[in-house]
Amino acid sequence: MSQQKITSKALPVNHVLIDILILTFTGAVAILLRVYLRIPLNIPGHHGLEVMAILLIGRKITRLSLGSSISTLTAATFIFIPFLGFKDPFLPFIYLAMGFVIDLVYNNVKRVQENFLLLGFLGGFVYMMIPLSRFIIFAISGYPYETFLKQGFVLPFFTHFIFGTMGGMMAHGIVNYTRKITA
């Protein structure tokens, strides 16, 4: 009997619990980096790079079908913490929708899981949900989103998509490279 099998029997591991802990951690890290990583680019959506990379890394390394929903639930919970400085009352719900869409696509379009460009496109589309949701909320309620008032309607869509796409591609590269060197 191999050492690995003996160890596995001696120390049974609940993989679901470990996956939930990993996903909770990725959701928290994604939001905390968004808050504390201050890069004064003045480009809407520039945090899509790290947010989508972290959320999609969590999704790729865990087996739970609701992996991204768990991560974004954690992220949404952190957004509610007052001292973190989030002013958008709708952002937690936008993040929850983002996690749901990632899980829906990831679970039903198997090619996304292993395709660099498709995972990037998923990251871009999902992160573009932020300005899309804000546009819809603005159009329906008149809630004053400064992004649309300052940069117009096209730039936020484009930049959120580009940064989210780069984050998705980065997630794919990091996970595949890590698997390759640890195999």
PyMOL commands that set and color helices and strands:
alter all, ss='L'
color gray80, all
select helices_A, chain A and resi 3-10+15-36+48-61+67-79+82-84+91-108+110-114+116-127+129-141+146-151+154-182
alter helices_A, ss='H'
color red, helices_A
deselect
rebuild
show_as cartoon
